């Protein structure tokens, strides 16, 4: 059903240009030319008779109706479809079911745009009058096939589904054609293809008599179509299920089945299995075709392995039959690295599909005959060169193909189009036009794809005038009508030069030509209006998209609408769009949140950023906490750098430092380096004089105490002077804090271990104990005492208070220590002091004067701790004269160096006659 927009869809008062959007339906069938009389409108009235007439028709009217029916049936039997159509349009009565079914069948069989449109108009009329039951199964099946081949896949799908709902069993040729077209289409096409196949098979299984379903049961072609959908989706398990199901209906795998299996291996990243598909075909005795080799070459090109692709083509040129052996030898090198991380379940699937891959034969099978590469295989290899930017190799292969003696290897329109694409990709538009001219000269006609590639090249180079001229040449000179892709390219080109009026002109021109817009057409036009700050126009295009039954709105369209409002800073309107999106079953993704964050920044509404961050954080925690996601919960979210940076920027400017710290913590957890330089500049420019007023009341000072604490922590993270120097930048929430950081949920992460311990009423009692003392020994000394031996004269050992350390769980310690890795903050950049809480927790950072620089001695680590503790005792005015050690090398070297650096006397005792001299 076509959708018609009124000509005043976009009133001029809402636009910056004097234009409006005229969305018209495809043109109706042309009126019959003389000598046929003009058509009369239908008079539709519900009656009990098969024909629609008045309630009390006269006998003459009935006779006329019967005569018309006979004439129409005669024309149809004589295959005079055009005259039968004219007779149908002239009739004021609805023909009988036989005439209607024959007319729809013959119009569908013609398979032209006009004939399909006429057939659809009959169905539309019958549906309006609730008379669809007049059409038989054969006519509906032919209509579905014709619509599918004409590109009206959704319409064809609806016809098949109607037949199933009405109790019809469509012919396998009809429904498998629709399955095939859905499998090859984009978006949800492959998914819908599998669903439609399963529905038909389920209906067929309800009949126990095989004769009833003989024409409807799936055959090999039907299975190949649905297996292609599974391959496009990359679903090996569903592929195996359907593959095993083939024998149930007597369908046998053929060479096309295994060609699809090659695609499945490529989509599932199983390059090493490609050769086993070829060997399986040979083992099963299935006749090979050139499409198999083309699929193999295309698969290796897709993997970027041009070496194997070139070797296959060269082996075919040399007439070799040991292609399997050649591929095995070349592919064996990558086998081990390729299989790392493969899904074990998928491995089992492929073992069942390709049992010959489990224990491969020592001698690979030979081809039954030689196969010379044709133009399609050469062209596929050329595409590999093009993908890698090897334009010279692409042109060189074109010349080599021209010199081939075999006509099947000569370049065709696909080959030349590939060369044109390579030149356009390299920016050589003049050379690309020369290739187009050569195609015309040698009689190889360019097709629509060739012209579309050239159109895209001109648009990418911002040469819209040349693109318009090429469009005219395409239609007038080459007699090739542009399609929806052509206009989508031109609309996108207008966006590149910021010409929304031109984009609208091309959209209207496309509709005027009877070309139905696709989802890309709508979203591209929405993008033009969004980028030109015209969100209301983008909204109107979106509303038309919703009304168009031929397209399916997706998250991209919703995001484009949100982007349009956010670019104007209209946050509330954007939030309403997001609520509508959720109501329609679409959850915001990173692009949605990114647009909203930019809109919040533009509108200067930092409070909205806090609400947005709360929602994003909840979505992130779903994935981090491993919550089982059901249909009622939004899916997990993985934020990107642009989104988090925008939110952090807003929070820093608004002095929401606690939230800024949460966001930068999220950035570090996701491996995103925060832009400290930018945030430091913002802080210095906007907040350097915060909390410096000496006249603030005590109540005001109390209110801003927590904000000041967060600001000091943020300054510490930035590396600016702060009151938390030497502590952790992650804040633990105060009592009653509404927001709890992710770190603190795992066990807390206070400003430093001592402050955290005081808050938790934990007392650290690390102490000196007698070396190798038993559990009954009670003698101990504080680490802050100057003591060298126990009262009994024994050696002393440091004993850590494990009970105090256990007050913090493993998550706390992991987060704390990980936050110090590769950081230059004092003193935690040291390998020793990064674990300060486990080494000497009571020492202040100001008492640590070593730990970053090394002396070259492997005793540095111990001496670092010793000298720092002695420095602490010195600051406490303890009676420590100096430090002494008995050493002959590494210990004394480290001790002397560190004591000298902070001015502590040191003495080294050398044992007499026990020094090694090297």
Steps between C-alpha positions, in 0.01 A plus 500: 500500500647828391526795737421848370615812676307820447680766306494733801687257725768758575347847506736773398477659842697210645783506252786721401434440132199551280433131437279222627523124500270331247497127569304337220415138432634305205313618188175318427471292187473720192144543374409285203550668167236516225313314365428389857246718680597674823470305821215551742538500877414191700167485676571287806194364681472196725261239363428133539584434136856441375480824303467837661183656368194678625262331738226458236673460166292481190509199272679703233777584743545134584520408134757772437706381795501143375603617153785703647615200703504279191693757297754546779547124542544457126768768485682338790488157339644652183784652709395850401591640839512865401149489346375304799635768732321771300178300516541463876551875551190575289275266695280646771470158661755284672584201279449145622778312687618315188555821303661678793741215571596465135552873460719527811697193389566630150593849621737348756651268240591798279721616786533863395470803724172598338349151504591442865353839591177401324484166679556674831218744425259209455607354832463840665145531368407151617652558841305824536179316413594197712486281192855359502356150520413532129868448407628144486829369637675497162433868427616611845814288471587649161442848639736430791772376263460798268500749787810341651689511171395863452655596832176523697618244754284616789192494279583150381550388861160637597337309213653169614401566861144580388485173311610309810246681719227425246573128502682488166818297451712711263704322238863445600617708202296792632594503866863395444547797265391732776726322750790539257440873450469560873824309565691727263348826626638720774376593844272230642459320166701187589322470836160531333612247240568236766172578676296467179670171414425358846134608477450328164676180613289494816184526286619226265568263789137521611393293199557127526420436134816575298301541178321806639825685567703365210504840327559699818763307693848653497739385231874543464463853360286601799757363742780674315311827539451468875854366550624813325307705757671307782839560337430872468403508868809300597295236688671160464266320742184594309680414177576150630143452622356581156772306320414186699132561434535471120466122487159521672349644182720312256720801419864426428788747533636614166798709398317822584442371854872462551566834334284651772704301754811676371331828584414369848863409565603847390245671725601281795873574447583136417746557219671165556172318421452646152714234334306226680176626347654452157624154598155409637342587165744268327445220755121521458533469123325832441574668170711811543414832339692820445296668773676277754842629402371856489364455855836364616696787348250751641534345848878527501477855365262579786757367746761725338704194395575599142789255488272195508246671272770572242637146531157346434453712188851421378448126558179515298680682220768228496234229479598336829266257674674497842342825614402348838859403573626845404252673731580264787872573479448876493232512768674268748721782630208710627300211646623518862476878538161510333342253741594688817183614677259313271162403646508135611130452420553629147794262463263210564259639242765518230624152588151368424468705182849404382591162653791477258669787688542293821750251361594630156634256249872508445451541127243768407262407219559617144256698292309283249615732221675827445319829538619816328426825684230713345445874511310483830789330679748753362265779602474363854879504529502854365266602782763374744757726335253787514433447872871529573538808282708322234362697208791418268448127552130543429567677170775251414262207544246673276759513224591136554136396474468680167785291359345166600416269210200356683198724454368394841800675657453829321396791721127566527300786646567373855874502436498851362279615787755361745775700329284812509440443871874465568577823314218686678625375834845634412349836402584467128165610360642593158646153451174346620310697234749379240420140594130580465563645154698190405209279605278689259760477223551123519132422542500399869203694636533658840225422745334695777762390754778647288330838485418493871867447584593800287224707660637416843850596390388845386298555818793401722712757317223760551445531124120494513462678164694224325288244685184665369639500146589132532147426618366668185739298279397185681130552425514671158806359326546157656125447544555372854242617748648603835383300800459574867872444559583769245285755677622397845854573383398842369311586819805405704717711271282803570558442871875519445464850356235602757224528243180376667288661227683299236452183701127566517490569125657164421264326743196655332639420156544138603140477618377671185673232291301235686806374693403392851738637765680254723594527863833650394316764296299617797788496749731679257244777444449520876875538536496791255239683705661408833841631397346821366323567834151428373376232742131561428552408136696194606208407726254528212714273285514257791121504535466421129747216547283358777197506270679332210428123522790420267771602746576406857616769739819410685719650772695703241188696405413568862855614572495733203187663637655537846812648341292762321350636820822473699690705244261784585536444873134391526561246772140457613382426146784252458405327827141467379628336183705257711190412704313430177791287389479291817125460460562360151745241630828679424752558778740795474851404397832682526415723202169603662665589829784676319258729315310571821822582687601746229153655513523538879837669463362737237194582711715545813286274716755315713229356724377297202850359464479352851176320414649378173814374674290312756314318221821421312667373817209265568526362146875447546451318829267248337793366303757537779293320760405219262125553536289264294342732246136428415267666255380756756845639576707722272805328353847567646678808377866552419564876495751646259751782541287769338205440733699484824717797405191712432349410837828559685539837330153606616560386857839673528360827368205477742730414795342155540837357594373183666314405183800599292713258702243225447503561126878502467509181708260345248725618219803333655304178559415488129856574392423858391773753591340814650610834360661638816646797318158623393341447842793670673462803275126517572561478875767767505296738286166452675554371853844603623347749748234270637460477878738792561249739652589594859159651572276197445276412791557182695175354366614564145841354574334187640283465189792519265729276704425195291535693175839626614604148587405382150680797344820418690481139387447610140798739526707213627399289198594788271837536672424849634598607853243365744441403862500130414852483370626142522153346534259319274281711272198268518256634757306295750147641545411687811216378720169555325659552160244415237750383243746216564791447268561165337831468682342542842242231428785259482625574845587864528789704387564781747712807451785299654531190713534686829194721447302199387615304806396780735158519335456126549650506851778267390833525688816383324742332742799406286786431742836344574485142629765252607638320196342151469302566817239245601132576557560540876746786454351834602807721464451767229615853414355783300656572164552856618733387782878502462577139590750255353451180703243340726533500878650153478751615240328330207448636149182688412256450212222726367152349537212650297154534645316261265173538687496873429582448134215248468250774575529584128396237248686394188300735276621798704866403471473423128343836421743685726815342357379504138432874526870558568636300209695712252419815698757770581344605832729510802589264654285232336703485180750286689473124489528494881279794594224407253427233765568733793206368701654154500853626576488790746144641522557747786772702327408838357581564136703806601738270691572293189802641319602210280343230293494627143875517423711186531868448586557188292497280808251216529463593870334833412151390600584419863724802551230731360263398780769508771629848418147641467405367844818648650410832342158470664667442839722800441195720433344363822817607693580143593858436623626349176867590444539324170465176311749217496531169318747214466544447129759436237321639197140552380337577835763754602499663155123553508500614864780753453339649189154548652632629835720750320204627295306608812794583733486207743835375638580145392759248615608183319670224703735289294587153641876451528660287232160400354476731201492358150730680258424461130 
